[in-house]
Structures are given as structure tokens and as C-alpha cells.
Amino acid sequence: MIDLIVKAIAYSSCIGIGAASITMIYDATRTFNFAHASMVSYGMYIAFITAYLLGFTPYHALPLAILVGGGLGLVTYYGVNKWLLKARASETNLMMSTLGVDLIMFGFLNVLSDYLIQVYKVPAKFFVLETKDIMIQVGDTSIRLVGIVAPLVLAAIVVSLHIFLTRTKIGVAMRASIENPALASISGINTDVVYALAWLIGGALATLSGLLISLVVTGYTAAGMTMIVSFFAGSIVGGLFSIFGSLLGGLLVGLSEFLGISLLGSVLGGCIYAYRPAIPLAAMAITLLLKPEGLAGFFVKVRE
């Protein structure tokens, strides 16, 4: 039971981090980033390579995951998104372009996994990193470190983003560009830098969530695609126009999904696990029908 709760906390924290990535990029560029799926998978493979080939724990690769994810975000922005924004492409076209980027990233990831299998003889197609986690003794109980690290990383992101968006010039400029791009441009704010920074942070958060979540779920090249519904659900439940709301929304969606399917599985049997995506889908649908602005809408009313 304790292990289930620890996994649920770790999983939901990772969903919260990933949901913030989606919201960050959408708020800045009005682009739903479907390449988020492969960015998450890249984080999982960074953890795999670190554990299986280098002999370190996945936690040692946290800085590398941030760098790789940020790089993927910048490549996506400067390679595709920037030019479509200049052409004033519709949100649909912006979204579809990221789907194309995702397929390219997915192809490279499959090449990488095949290379690892052929050269290093490691199980790179499907892998489990739970055994690579660090166990901590708490009284008579052993718990896995990811259950502590993941929520701490989530909390650190909340604090860091708050300081960045409210206490730094570039952060304030980013908020201004998000709220009113036209006025921000007239005011002399370089929106190109703001958009690039949003993709940099968004990509880093996506890959970071992938690295941590690899210690909870099975890793494979399409793992990010299977979890994309949960990430988007967290973003929508929290509020598409609130980064901090999406962090909370992802946390709630992740908890309800992980604990909900475990409870249903214990009652109805293992066959119910195939319907796991129905939980975040239901959360997304209910939010869009009853409270389209998400949890962030409640925060706005409280402030008013």
C-alpha cells in the first residue's frame, strides 16, 4: 500500500511538471505541442542510458535531461514554430506542425534504441528502471527515492517559476508578451526571445518529467505518446492560461489516474487497466464542459 502511494505521488508530480510544459508553450505561442510526447520519451532514454550504460542512477542525469529538453525545444521553435508564427498560421496549423516534429523525433528515438540493442546488447525497446532507484529506510519501511525527489522537483519548479516570472526583467517581459503580444512588441519587448525562452523552458520540463517518470512506469520509444492524454488533461484541468494551475491540475489528474485505476483493478480485475486513459479523458471532458478555464478560474475569483 505504501509503495502504491509513493508511486502515485511520483507519477502525479511528473504529470504536473509535464502539464506545465504544455501550458508554458501554449500561453506564449498559442501552440499545442504534440512533440511533447517524444520529448518525454527522450527523458526516459536519458535515464536508461545513464543507468544501463554509465552505471549511475537516473538522478545523476537530471542536468543533462534539462539541457537536452531545452535544446529540443529550441530546435522545434527555430526550425518550425518561429516561421509559422511569422506567417500568422492558425492554431490548427501550429498544432499539426508539432505533430510532424514529433514523428521526426520519434524516428530518431527508434534509431537510437535499435543502435543500443545492436551495439550494447541492452533491452532498449522496453525497459524497467524501478530496480535502478535508490531505496530509503524510514522506520521499518523502505520507500523509493523517486517518491521524494519528484514532488521536491515539482515544488522547486513552482518556486523557481514564480521568482522568474515576477522578479526578473525577462520573466516580466514574458508575462507581458503572453498577456498582450501586440502591446509587448510595441513596447520594445523582443517577442522572438520570449517565445524561444518559452520553448526552452517547456522542452526542459517535458524531458525532466520523462526522466523521473521512467522510475515509475515502463519505458519504451512510444511511452510519451501513451501518456500525452494525461499531460494535456493536467494542463486543461489546471487551466490553459495558468502555468501554476497546470502544475496543480497535473498533480490531481495523475493522482486520480494512478490511484483510481489501481482501485478499480483490485475490484474488477486486471482487464480494467486497458481503460486507464479513460480517467484523464473524463477529467478533461468534464472540465471543458463545466469549467473551461480550469482550476485557475477559481483562483481568479478568489482574488477578485
Residue frames as qw, qx, qy, qz and C-alpha x, y, z in Angstrom:
[[0.000, 0.884, 0.467, 0.000, 0.00, 0.00, 0.00],
 [0.304, -0.799, 0.108, 0.508, 2.81, 2.40, 0.91],
 [0.417, -0.139, 0.605, 0.664, 4.62, 1.59, -2.35],
 [0.229, 0.633, 0.662, 0.329, 1.41, 2.35, -4.28],
 [0.117, -0.945, -0.240, 0.189, 1.07, 5.75, -2.60],
 [0.405, -0.590, 0.346, 0.607, 4.75, 6.57, -3.22],
 [0.380, 0.160, 0.687, 0.598, 4.37, 5.66, -6.90],
 [0.110, 0.805, 0.566, 0.141, 1.17, 7.70, -7.16],
 [0.227, -0.890, -0.026, 0.396, 2.88, 10.77, -5.67],
 [0.400, -0.376, 0.526, 0.649, 5.86, 10.39, -8.00],
 [0.324, 0.388, 0.733, 0.456, 3.69, 9.76, -11.08],
 [0.038, 0.888, 0.459, 0.008, 1.35, 12.68, -10.39],
 [0.298, -0.776, 0.139, 0.537, 4.28, 15.03, -9.75],
 [0.377, -0.130, 0.639, 0.658, 5.72, 14.11, -13.14],
 [0.203, 0.637, 0.677, 0.309, 2.37, 14.69, -14.83],
 [0.133, -0.920, -0.234, 0.284, 2.23, 18.11, -13.16],
 [0.347, -0.552, 0.385, 0.653, 5.69, 19.00, -14.47],
 [0.312, 0.155, 0.739, 0.576, 4.76, 17.87, -17.98],
 [0.095, 0.794, 0.597, 0.056, 1.44, 19.72, -17.89],
 [0.192, -0.845, -0.003, 0.500, 3.28, 22.94, -17.02],
 [0.363, -0.225, 0.594, 0.682, 5.43, 22.40, -20.11],
 [0.212, 0.508, 0.735, 0.396, 2.37, 22.25, -22.36],
 [0.078, -0.901, -0.402, 0.145, 0.84, 25.34, -20.76],
 [0.354, -0.636, 0.199, 0.656, 4.07, 27.34, -20.94],
 [0.274, -0.034, 0.648, 0.710, 4.40, 26.84, -24.69],
 [0.081, 0.639, 0.713, 0.279, 0.69, 27.32, -25.41],
 [0.178, -0.858, -0.301, 0.376, 0.47, 30.52, -23.38],
 [0.271, -0.584, 0.301, 0.703, 3.43, 32.06, -25.20],
 [0.003, -0.258, 0.667, 0.699, 2.86, 30.90, -28.79],
 [0.717, 0.221, 0.172, -0.638, -0.71, 29.51, -28.88],
 [0.558, 0.365, -0.710, -0.225, 0.80, 26.20, -29.97],
 [0.894, -0.283, 0.246, -0.246, -0.36, 22.85, -28.61],
 [0.114, 0.658, -0.739, -0.090, 2.94, 20.98, -28.54],
 [0.975, 0.011, 0.004, -0.221, 2.39, 17.38, -29.64],
 [0.612, 0.498, -0.538, 0.297, 6.17, 16.95, -29.85],
 [0.448, -0.585, 0.458, -0.497, 5.88, 16.90, -26.06],
 [0.977, -0.084, 0.068, -0.183, 5.30, 13.14, -26.35],
 [0.850, 0.334, -0.228, 0.336, 8.72, 12.41, -27.83],
 [0.066, 0.703, -0.411, 0.576, 10.41, 14.95, -25.56],
 [0.732, -0.463, 0.322, -0.382, 9.12, 12.91, -22.61],
 [0.994, 0.095, 0.011, 0.059, 10.42, 9.71, -24.21],
 [0.530, 0.623, -0.357, 0.452, 13.84, 11.29, -24.72],
 [0.331, -0.656, 0.446, -0.511, 13.95, 11.95, -20.99],
 [0.932, -0.206, 0.219, -0.201, 13.20, 8.28, -20.35],
 [0.899, 0.340, -0.110, 0.252, 16.03, 7.19, -22.63],
 [0.155, 0.736, -0.434, 0.496, 18.46, 9.58, -20.98],
 [0.646, -0.497, 0.431, -0.388, 17.63, 7.83, -17.70],
 [0.991, 0.092, 0.094, -0.039, 18.03, 4.42, -19.38],
 [0.676, 0.574, -0.285, 0.364, 21.44, 5.21, -20.87],
 [0.125, -0.715, 0.465, -0.507, 22.65, 6.70, -17.60],
 [0.763, -0.367, 0.410, -0.339, 21.58, 3.63, -15.61],
 [0.972, 0.139, 0.191, -0.005, 22.40, 0.79, -18.04],
 [0.743, 0.543, -0.101, 0.377, 25.48, 2.07, -19.86],
 [0.159, 0.713, -0.355, 0.583, 27.12, 4.52, -17.46],
 [0.593, -0.167, -0.715, 0.331, 26.25, 2.74, -14.22],
 [0.011, -0.075, 0.371, -0.926, 24.87, 5.80, -12.44],
 [0.173, 0.533, 0.753, -0.346, 21.41, 6.40, -11.05],
 [0.252, 0.672, 0.518, 0.465, 18.98, 8.31, -13.30],
 [0.247, -0.921, -0.222, 0.205, 19.14, 11.21, -10.83],
 [0.505, -0.424, 0.293, 0.692, 22.69, 11.95, -11.97],
 [0.316, 0.259, 0.599, 0.688, 21.27, 12.76, -15.41],
 [0.040, 0.811, 0.515, -0.274, 18.81, 15.45, -14.26],
 [0.061, -0.716, 0.175, 0.673, 21.01, 18.33, -15.55],
 [0.166, -0.128, 0.773, 0.599, 21.55, 16.51, -18.85],
 [0.157, 0.557, 0.811, 0.083, 17.80, 15.97, -19.26],
 [0.032, 0.843, 0.254, -0.473, 17.21, 19.70, -18.77],
 [0.107, -0.559, 0.464, 0.679, 19.86, 20.58, -21.37],
 [0.165, 0.096, 0.874, 0.446, 18.62, 18.05, -23.94],
 [0.122, 0.682, 0.715, -0.096, 14.98, 19.03, -23.44],
 [0.002, 0.809, 0.048, -0.586, 15.79, 22.72, -23.71],
 [0.136, -0.363, 0.649, 0.655, 17.73, 22.01, -26.89],
 [0.171, 0.351, 0.880, 0.269, 14.84, 20.06, -28.41],
 [0.084, 0.804, 0.488, -0.330, 12.52, 22.94, -27.57],
 [0.040, -0.715, 0.234, 0.658, 14.79, 25.49, -29.26],
 [0.172, -0.100, 0.812, 0.548, 15.22, 23.31, -32.35],
 [0.160, 0.572, 0.803, 0.055, 11.44, 22.99, -32.63],
 [0.046, 0.849, 0.260, -0.457, 10.94, 26.73, -32.26],
 [0.032, -0.677, 0.394, 0.621, 13.68, 27.94, -34.60],
 [0.198, -0.079, 0.872, 0.441, 13.16, 25.11, -37.07],
 [0.026, -0.453, -0.827, -0.332, 9.38, 25.22, -37.39],
 [0.150, -0.735, -0.609, 0.258, 7.32, 27.26, -34.96],
 [0.198, -0.534, 0.015, 0.822, 9.01, 30.64, -35.46],
 [0.023, -0.061, 0.585, 0.808, 8.32, 30.72, -39.19],
 [0.148, -0.519, -0.804, -0.251, 4.71, 29.66, -38.83],
 [0.209, -0.711, -0.438, 0.509, 4.16, 32.37, -36.21],
 [0.123, -0.390, 0.246, 0.879, 5.63, 34.94, -38.60],
 [0.105, -0.139, -0.731, -0.660, 3.26, 33.70, -41.30],
 [0.465, -0.061, 0.292, -0.834, 0.38, 34.11, -38.82],
 [0.386, -0.043, -0.888, -0.246, -0.56, 30.45, -39.12],
 [0.675, -0.451, -0.156, -0.562, -3.74, 29.27, -37.42],
 [0.509, -0.492, 0.621, -0.337, -3.64, 27.37, -34.14],
 [0.950, 0.140, 0.233, -0.153, -4.59, 24.23, -36.04],
 [0.718, 0.617, -0.257, 0.195, -1.60, 24.57, -38.37],
 [0.062, -0.713, 0.585, -0.382, 0.70, 25.33, -35.46],
 [0.755, -0.280, 0.504, -0.311, -0.53, 22.22, -33.66],
 [0.943, 0.318, 0.096, -0.038, -0.19, 19.98, -36.73],
 [0.444, 0.747, -0.443, 0.220, 3.36, 21.18, -37.31],
 [0.321, -0.575, 0.673, -0.337, 4.38, 19.92, -33.87],
 [0.916, 0.029, 0.341, -0.207, 2.85, 16.55, -34.73],
 [0.776, 0.588, -0.195, 0.120, 5.24, 16.38, -37.68],
 [0.068, 0.721, -0.589, 0.359, 8.15, 17.30, -35.42],
 [0.701, -0.346, 0.521, -0.343, 7.06, 14.59, -33.00],
 [0.957, 0.261, 0.107, -0.060, 7.16, 11.96, -35.75],
 [0.535, 0.691, -0.402, 0.275, 10.69, 13.03, -36.71],
 [0.245, -0.614, 0.617, -0.427, 11.84, 12.87, -33.08],
 [0.874, -0.116, 0.366, -0.299, 10.13, 9.51, -32.69],
 [0.871, 0.464, -0.155, 0.051, 12.00, 8.18, -35.73],
 [0.276, 0.679, -0.559, 0.388, 15.37, 9.25, -34.32],
 [0.544, -0.456, 0.543, -0.449, 14.46, 7.69, -30.98],
 [0.967, 0.098, 0.171, -0.160, 13.76, 4.34, -32.65],
 [0.673, 0.600, -0.360, 0.242, 17.10, 4.54, -34.44],
 [0.101, -0.649, 0.591, -0.469, 18.76, 5.19, -31.08],
 [0.780, -0.264, 0.435, -0.365, 17.02, 2.23, -29.42],
 [0.948, 0.317, -0.034, -0.002, 17.98, -0.11, -32.28],
 [0.419, 0.690, -0.475, 0.351, 21.58, 1.11, -32.07],
 [0.381, -0.559, 0.578, -0.456, 21.71, 0.46, -28.33],
 [0.928, -0.041, 0.281, -0.241, 20.34, -3.05, -28.83],
 [0.860, 0.476, -0.143, 0.120, 22.75, -3.93, -31.64],
 [0.381, 0.662, -0.458, 0.454, 25.92, -2.41, -30.18],
 [0.151, -0.468, 0.623, -0.608, 25.49, -2.66, -26.40],
 [0.460, -0.150, -0.870, -0.092, 23.07, -5.62, -26.20],
 [0.083, 0.119, 0.601, -0.786, 20.78, -3.83, -23.74],
 [0.115, 0.541, 0.832, 0.043, 16.94, -4.08, -23.61],
 [0.068, -0.185, 0.012, 0.980, 16.37, -0.65, -25.15],
 [0.246, -0.327, -0.633, -0.657, 12.95, -1.37, -26.68],
 [0.622, -0.641, -0.266, -0.364, 11.23, -2.00, -23.35],
 [0.469, 0.207, -0.610, 0.604, 12.89, -1.35, -20.01],
 [0.564, -0.748, -0.324, -0.131, 12.07, -1.04, -16.32],
 [0.341, 0.534, -0.400, 0.662, 14.16, 1.30, -14.17],
 [0.651, -0.668, -0.053, -0.357, 12.42, 0.71, -10.83],
 [0.921, -0.248, -0.108, 0.281, 15.29, -1.57, -9.82],
 [0.552, 0.355, -0.102, 0.747, 17.75, 1.26, -10.51],
 [0.272, -0.811, -0.066, -0.514, 16.08, 3.51, -7.95],
 [0.224, 0.309, -0.679, 0.627, 17.54, 4.18, -4.51],
 [0.590, -0.543, -0.583, -0.133, 15.73, 2.72, -1.50],
 [0.026, -0.498, 0.406, -0.766, 15.47, 4.76, 1.69],
 [0.441, -0.303, -0.816, 0.221, 14.76, 3.20, 5.07],
 [0.289, -0.444, 0.096, -0.843, 12.04, 5.04, 7.01],
 [0.681, -0.305, 0.437, -0.502, 11.46, 3.19, 10.27],
 [0.616, -0.066, 0.785, 0.012, 10.57, -0.37, 9.35],
 [0.660, 0.643, 0.380, -0.085, 9.57, 0.59, 5.81],
 [0.426, -0.211, 0.458, 0.751, 11.68, 1.05, 2.68],
 [0.438, 0.798, 0.316, -0.265, 10.48, 3.66, 0.21],
 [0.682, 0.324, 0.308, 0.579, 11.85, 4.58, -3.19],
 [0.308, -0.366, -0.030, 0.878, 13.66, 7.88, -3.59],
 [0.052, 0.299, 0.536, 0.787, 11.58, 8.94, -6.60],
 [0.294, -0.714, -0.627, -0.105, 8.61, 9.41, -4.26],
 [0.386, -0.724, -0.174, 0.544, 10.59, 12.16, -2.54],
 [0.350, -0.212, 0.361, 0.838, 12.59, 13.62, -5.43],
 [0.120, 0.468, 0.664, 0.571, 9.67, 14.04, -7.87],
 [0.194, -0.872, -0.448, -0.046, 7.48, 16.20, -5.57],
 [0.450, -0.647, 0.031, 0.615, 10.57, 18.15, -4.45],
 [0.328, 0.034, 0.503, 0.799, 11.41, 18.89, -8.09],
 [0.022, -0.693, -0.617, -0.373, 7.79, 19.96, -8.64],
 [0.348, -0.855, -0.276, 0.267, 7.99, 22.30, -5.64],
 [0.460, -0.410, 0.244, 0.749, 11.33, 23.69, -6.83],
 [0.235, 0.338, 0.590, 0.694, 9.81, 24.39, -10.26],
 [0.153, -0.838, -0.511, -0.112, 6.89, 26.25, -8.68],
 [0.414, -0.778, -0.053, 0.470, 9.22, 28.46, -6.62],
 [0.453, -0.196, 0.426, 0.758, 11.67, 29.00, -9.49],
 [0.171, 0.517, 0.612, 0.574, 8.96, 29.93, -12.00],
 [0.219, -0.888, -0.398, 0.066, 7.33, 32.30, -9.52],
 [0.424, -0.661, 0.127, 0.606, 10.62, 34.10, -8.89],
 [0.400, 0.024, 0.564, 0.722, 11.47, 34.11, -12.60],
 [0.088, 0.610, 0.630, 0.472, 8.09, 35.45, -13.76],
 [0.264, -0.902, -0.336, -0.059, 7.71, 38.09, -11.04],
 [0.503, -0.776, 0.102, 0.366, 11.22, 39.17, -10.02],
 [0.517, -0.201, 0.481, 0.679, 13.27, 39.18, -13.26],
 [0.244, 0.524, -0.169, -0.798, 13.06, 41.56, -16.23],
 [0.237, 0.157, -0.816, -0.504, 12.89, 38.77, -18.81],
 [0.025, -0.313, -0.933, 0.174, 10.23, 36.98, -16.75],
 [0.200, 0.594, 0.375, -0.682, 8.08, 40.10, -16.51],
 [0.254, 0.434, -0.465, -0.728, 8.59, 40.62, -20.25],
 [0.116, -0.050, -0.963, -0.240, 7.44, 37.05, -20.86],
 [0.095, 0.501, 0.757, -0.409, 4.28, 37.62, -18.83],
 [0.230, 0.598, 0.027, -0.768, 3.59, 40.82, -20.77],
 [0.212, 0.291, -0.717, -0.596, 4.08, 39.05, -24.10],
 [0.029, -0.227, -0.973, 0.001, 1.75, 36.25, -23.06],
 [0.124, 0.590, 0.600, -0.526, -1.00, 38.63, -21.92],
 [0.404, 0.856, 0.167, -0.278, -0.76, 41.07, -24.86],
 [0.748, 0.013, 0.365, 0.554, 1.76, 40.19, -27.62],
 [0.358, 0.740, 0.285, 0.493, 0.92, 43.22, -29.79],
 [0.265, -0.950, 0.024, -0.164, 1.34, 45.71, -26.95],
 [0.761, -0.498, 0.266, 0.320, 4.52, 43.98, -25.78],
 [0.686, 0.288, 0.334, 0.578, 6.03, 44.28, -29.26],
 [0.125, 0.874, 0.163, 0.441, 5.13, 48.00, -29.44],
 [0.514, -0.852, 0.096, -0.025, 6.68, 48.48, -26.00],
 [0.225, 0.776, -0.588, 0.045, 10.01, 47.22, -27.32],
 [0.700, -0.313, 0.626, -0.140, 9.90, 43.69, -25.89],
 [0.270, 0.411, -0.782, -0.382, 11.65, 41.21, -28.16],
 [0.849, -0.025, 0.209, -0.485, 8.87, 38.64, -28.54],
 [0.781, 0.388, -0.488, -0.039, 11.17, 36.32, -30.50],
 [0.194, 0.393, -0.761, 0.478, 13.39, 35.92, -27.44],
 [0.547, -0.160, 0.472, -0.673, 10.34, 35.42, -25.23],
 [0.901, 0.183, -0.109, -0.378, 8.94, 32.70, -27.50],
 [0.631, 0.412, -0.635, 0.170, 12.32, 30.96, -27.69],
 [0.078, -0.355, 0.711, -0.602, 12.61, 31.06, -23.90],
 [0.755, -0.053, 0.258, -0.601, 9.14, 29.55, -23.54],
 [0.899, 0.274, -0.311, -0.143, 10.15, 26.65, -25.81],
 [0.354, 0.473, -0.701, 0.399, 13.44, 26.28, -23.93],
 [0.344, -0.252, 0.638, -0.641, 11.70, 26.02, -20.55],
 [0.840, 0.098, 0.081, -0.528, 8.85, 23.91, -21.94],
 [0.783, 0.363, -0.505, -0.026, 11.22, 21.41, -23.56],
 [0.166, 0.407, -0.751, 0.492, 13.32, 21.17, -20.40],
 [0.555, -0.154, 0.490, -0.654, 10.24, 20.48, -18.26],
 [0.886, 0.201, -0.155, -0.387, 8.99, 17.80, -20.68],
 [0.678, 0.367, -0.615, 0.164, 12.26, 15.87, -20.72],
 [0.075, -0.371, 0.682, -0.626, 12.68, 16.30, -16.97],
 [0.741, -0.075, 0.294, -0.599, 9.25, 14.77, -16.36],
 [0.874, 0.289, -0.345, -0.184, 10.16, 11.90, -18.70],
 [0.381, 0.426, -0.734, 0.367, 13.34, 11.10, -16.80],
 [0.296, -0.239, 0.650, -0.658, 11.59, 10.99, -13.43],
 [0.808, 0.072, 0.135, -0.569, 8.53, 9.10, -14.65],
 [0.677, 0.365, -0.632, -0.097, 10.78, 6.37, -16.11],
 [0.075, 0.259, -0.843, 0.466, 11.34, 5.26, -12.50],
 [0.520, 0.092, 0.524, -0.668, 7.61, 4.58, -12.15],
 [0.815, 0.415, 0.189, -0.356, 6.39, 3.23, -15.50],
 [0.791, 0.055, 0.481, 0.373, 7.82, 1.00, -18.22],
 [0.043, 0.723, -0.272, -0.633, 9.97, 2.87, -20.72],
 [0.617, 0.260, 0.638, 0.380, 9.82, 2.44, -24.50],
 [0.252, 0.062, 0.332, 0.907, 10.00, 4.68, -27.55],
 [0.221, -0.494, -0.504, -0.673, 6.25, 5.38, -27.67],
 [0.350, -0.422, -0.692, 0.469, 5.83, 5.81, -23.90],
 [0.021, -0.238, -0.123, 0.963, 5.37, 9.57, -24.23],
 [0.331, -0.116, -0.538, -0.766, 2.61, 9.07, -26.77],
 [0.464, -0.390, -0.793, -0.061, 0.67, 6.81, -24.42],
 [0.339, -0.500, -0.519, 0.604, 0.86, 9.43, -21.65],
 [0.123, 0.182, 0.206, 0.954, 0.16, 12.53, -23.76],
 [0.372, -0.612, -0.540, -0.443, -3.53, 12.44, -22.79],
 [0.592, -0.594, -0.420, 0.347, -2.62, 12.70, -19.11],
 [0.400, -0.168, -0.011, 0.901, -0.32, 15.66, -19.72],
 [0.084, -0.330, -0.382, -0.859, -2.91, 17.54, -21.76],
 [0.491, -0.628, -0.577, -0.174, -5.62, 16.68, -19.24],
 [0.541, -0.472, -0.329, 0.613, -3.48, 18.14, -16.45],
 [0.211, 0.011, 0.158, 0.965, -2.96, 21.32, -18.46],
 [0.270, -0.437, -0.495, -0.700, -6.67, 21.73, -19.21],
 [0.562, -0.604, -0.561, 0.073, -7.88, 20.83, -15.72],
 [0.484, -0.400, -0.226, 0.744, -5.43, 23.30, -14.22],
 [0.195, 0.901, 0.182, -0.343, -6.20, 25.99, -16.76],
 [0.753, 0.423, 0.219, 0.454, -4.59, 26.54, -20.16],
 [0.207, 0.820, -0.042, 0.532, -3.75, 30.12, -19.25],
 [0.482, -0.780, 0.308, -0.255, -2.15, 29.38, -15.87],
 [0.526, 0.442, -0.706, 0.172, 1.23, 27.68, -15.55],
 [0.126, -0.265, 0.766, -0.572, 0.81, 27.22, -11.81],
 [0.754, 0.067, 0.228, -0.612, -2.75, 25.97, -12.29],
 [0.815, 0.342, -0.425, -0.196, -1.48, 23.33, -14.71],
 [0.219, 0.386, -0.816, 0.370, 1.06, 22.13, -12.14],
 [0.434, -0.059, 0.639, -0.632, -1.81, 21.57, -9.70],
 [0.798, 0.277, -0.042, -0.533, -4.07, 20.15, -12.40],
 [0.621, 0.402, -0.672, -0.038, -1.44, 17.64, -13.46],
 [0.037, -0.268, 0.827, -0.494, -0.95, 16.62, -9.85],
 [0.613, 0.084, 0.452, -0.642, -4.68, 15.97, -9.40],
 [0.801, 0.374, -0.262, -0.388, -5.09, 14.16, -12.72],
 [0.430, 0.426, -0.787, 0.123, -2.06, 11.98, -12.03],
 [0.231, -0.166, 0.786, -0.549, -3.27, 11.03, -8.56],
 [0.723, 0.199, 0.278, -0.600, -6.80, 10.23, -9.74],
 [0.732, 0.439, -0.448, -0.267, -5.48, 8.21, -12.67],
 [0.331, 0.382, -0.833, 0.224, -2.91, 6.17, -10.76],
 [0.236, -0.058, 0.780, -0.576, -4.94, 5.53, -7.61],
 [0.684, 0.237, 0.115, -0.681, -8.24, 5.26, -9.48],
 [0.732, 0.340, -0.524, -0.271, -7.09, 2.56, -11.87],
 [0.205, 0.266, -0.881, 0.333, -5.38, 0.66, -9.03],
 [0.426, 0.038, 0.597, -0.679, -8.60, 0.69, -7.00],
 [0.767, 0.316, -0.073, -0.554, -10.71, -0.39, -9.98],
 [0.538, 0.405, -0.735, -0.078, -8.16, -3.08, -10.84],
 [0.045, -0.178, 0.877, -0.445, -8.39, -4.58, -7.36],
 [0.558, 0.213, 0.490, -0.635, -12.18, -4.78, -7.71],
 [0.754, 0.504, 0.026, -0.420, -12.75, -5.57, -11.39],
 [0.898, 0.021, 0.345, 0.272, -9.54, -7.40, -12.27],
 [0.452, -0.381, 0.378, 0.712, -6.54, -6.71, -14.47],
 [0.387, 0.490, 0.624, 0.469, -8.57, -6.24, -17.66],
 [0.024, -0.938, -0.326, 0.115, -9.59, -2.76, -16.48],
 [0.446, -0.574, 0.220, 0.650, -6.03, -1.44, -16.86],
 [0.409, 0.276, 0.583, 0.646, -6.54, -1.21, -20.62],
 [0.006, -0.823, -0.459, -0.335, -9.04, 1.59, -19.95],
 [0.508, -0.461, -0.237, 0.688, -6.63, 3.67, -17.87],
 [0.197, 0.091, 0.227, 0.949, -6.58, 6.62, -20.37],
 [0.208, -0.649, -0.616, -0.395, -10.34, 6.99, -19.83],
 [0.442, -0.671, -0.412, 0.430, -9.71, 8.65, -16.44],
 [0.250, -0.381, 0.089, 0.886, -7.71, 11.67, -17.72],
 [0.005, -0.273, -0.625, -0.731, -10.00, 11.86, -20.76],
 [0.296, -0.697, -0.648, -0.076, -13.03, 12.05, -18.48],
 [0.380, -0.617, -0.229, 0.651, -11.33, 14.72, -16.35],
 [0.193, -0.110, 0.358, 0.907, -10.56, 16.73, -19.48],
 [0.121, -0.446, -0.692, -0.554, -14.10, 16.42, -20.85],
 [0.347, -0.722, -0.571, 0.176, -15.78, 17.35, -17.56],
 [0.339, -0.494, -0.060, 0.799, -13.52, 20.39, -17.15],
 [0.093, 0.041, 0.480, 0.872, -14.19, 21.65, -20.69],
 [0.224, -0.547, -0.706, -0.390, -17.94, 21.23, -20.20],
 [0.445, -0.760, -0.463, 0.101, -18.32, 22.67, -16.70],
 [0.336, -0.875, 0.088, 0.337, -15.29, 24.91, -16.10],
 [0.766, 0.584, 0.029, 0.267, -13.37, 25.62, -19.35],
 [0.119, 0.862, -0.352, 0.343, -10.92, 27.95, -17.58],
 [0.728, 0.062, -0.617, 0.292, -9.95, 25.12, -15.21],
 [0.595, -0.539, -0.437, 0.406, -8.78, 25.44, -11.63],
 [0.338, 0.031, -0.013, 0.941, -7.20, 28.78, -12.47],
 [0.219, -0.557, -0.414, -0.686, -10.71, 30.19, -12.80],
 [0.615, -0.661, -0.426, 0.060, -11.31, 29.62, -9.10],
 [0.576, -0.265, -0.146, 0.759, -8.07, 31.43, -8.21],
 [0.114, 0.318, 0.246, 0.909, -9.12, 34.45, -10.26],
 [0.428, -0.661, -0.444, -0.428, -12.50, 34.61, -8.48],
 [0.667, -0.534, -0.352, 0.382, -10.80, 34.41, -5.09],
 [0.427, -0.064, 0.004, 0.902, -8.51, 37.34, -5.98],
 [0.107, -0.470, -0.364, -0.797, -11.50, 39.37, -7.19]]
